Amino acid sequence: MGQNVSEINSDLKIPDSLSHKSEIRIYQGGGTTTYSSVFVMFKDDSDKWSSHFYEHFNGLEPQVIKRQLIPISDSDFVFQNFIRSYALDLPTMSKINWKLEKRNDIIIDEGIDKRGKAFKKYYASSTFSTTVDGKIFYVQVRAHNRNNSFSYSSPDYYLEEYPEVDELQFMCEILQIVREEFNIWKTE
């Protein structure tokens, strides 16, 4: 993310590491703005769920707006949907970049070299679609004595380009849970 997660956490007054047995954080940032936002959902020691949405404006004087969120469905159900969407297992996007390429035909390079000898070489090639000014989502999750963290850049865009990639499907599913249950990060 453009802004350092530790700096954002410091401004939000939350620890860098997940401190609850069941917790998910989703940081949204990127693009050319100094704005980022963070969704946090956790179960405290008394088994009570809390959900918050932070808006972070990083200027000369950082500004933070914090809202408490209430999901449409039961919080246990919502959190289990995050787990069901493989939040504990998803790799970071850089690990699946090879899936985000469209394979082209083999390129044949043939001719005569400087010594007059004929040659023929074959090259594999691929095409990769990219977006310049997208949103980056960084996810941290802890549940069932396991932790995971991963990030995806413009997952909605890439899912449109590569609908067969299951990691993109699950990342977008996680975002859809947040959008539908908490009415944040709605897409246009």
N, C-alpha and C positions, 0 to 999 in steps of 0.2 A: 504494500500500500504506500501511496505517496507520503503520507504522514506516518511516522513511526508509532507502532501500536503501544509501546511503552510510554511515549509522550502523551498519547491520547488517554491511556489508562490513568496516568498521573493527573491530567486535567479533570478526568471524571471521578477521581478519588476511588478507584477500584484497583485491586491487586493485579499484577501481571499474570499470575497463575490462577487457574480455576480453584476456588477455595471450598466448593460444595461437592458432595458426593454425586449429585445430579445437577449438571449445569451445561448450558450452551450459550455461547456468545457468537454473534455474527457482526463483524465490522464491515461497513460499506463505505467505500471511498473511491478515490481515483479521479480521473478526468483532470480538468485544469482548475478546479476550484479549491479553496481552502476549507471546504465543508466535508465532514464525515459524520456517520451516524453509527450507533451501536445498539443492537438488540441483545438483551441479557435476560435469561430465564433460568431460575435455580430453585431448588428445594432446600430450605434451611434445616437446621438440626431438629426443629420441632415438626418436621414434615409438612411445612407450609410452603406453597409455591409463591414466588414473586416474579413478576415480569416488568422490565423497564425498557424504555427507549430513550437513548441519549442522542442529542444533536450537538455536534461539536464544531465550532467555528474557530479556526486557528488563525488569529490575526495578531496584532501587537499585544493585545490582551485577549487570551483565549476565552471564549464564551461557551457555556454549556447549558443546554436546556434538557431537563430530565422529566420524563412523564412515566407514570405508572400505567401499565397496560393490563387489560383483562381480556383473556381469550374468549372467543365465542363458545368453544367447547371446554370440557373439563381439562385442567392443566396436566394431569397425569396422562390423559389421552393424547394431548398435543405433544408432550415430550416423547411418548412412545412412538408417535408418528415420525419424529426426527430420527429416532433409533431405527425404525423400520425403513427409513430412507437411506440407511447405511452411513449415517453420520459418523459412526465409530470406525468405519472401514474405508471411506473414500480417500483416494490419494490426492495429492495436490495436482493442479492442472499440468504443470511441467512434466509430470510422469506419464501423462496420456497424450502429449503433443503428437506422437506418432500416429495416433488415431484421428487427428484433426488435419490430415492431409488427403488430398484426392490424388490417386495414382494416375500418372500419365502413361502414354505408350512409351515403350523403350525407344530411345533416340539412337539412331545409327549414324555414326560419323565414319565416312569412308572417303578415301582419296589416295593421293600419291605424296609421299613425304619428300624431303629435300634431296634425298639420295635416289629418287625415282622408284622407290619400292612402294607397292600398293599396300594399303592398310585398311582395316575395318575394325572399329571399336563400338561397343554398346554401352549405353549409359541409362540408368534408371533415373526418372525424375518424378517430382510430385509438385502439387500446387497447394498452397496454404492460404486460406482466407483470414484476414485480420481486420480488426477495428482499431481506430486510432484513439478515440476518446471515450472509452467505455468505463463501466463501473467494475470495481474490484471488490470481491467478497472474501473475507478471511474468516474462517470458522474455527472455533475451539469448542470441543465437547468433552464432557466427562460423565461416565455412567458405568455401572457394573464393574467398578474397579479398573476401568480402562480409560485412556485419554486418546484423543486424536486432534490434529489440526491440519487444515488444508486451505488453499486459496484458489479462486477461479476468477478469471477476468472475463467480463461480459458473457456470463453463462447463457443468458437468454438468446443473444446473438448467435453464439456458437451452436446452441441446440437447433436453431433454425437451419444453420448450414450443415450440421452433422447430426440429424435426428436419431441415427442408429447408435450413437455412443451412449452407453448406459450410465457412465459416470456423469455426463452432462444432464441426463434425464433425472438422476437422483439429486444432483445439486439444485436443479431448477425445482424439483419437488420440495426440497427443503425451503427454498425461497417462497414457493407457493403456499406452504403451510403458514409461514410468517405473514404473507400478504393477506391470506384469507382469514386467519385466526385473529390477527392483531391490527389489520387495516393499515399497514405501513408498507413502504417500498412498492406501491402499486405501479404497474407499468402502464404507459400511455397506450 
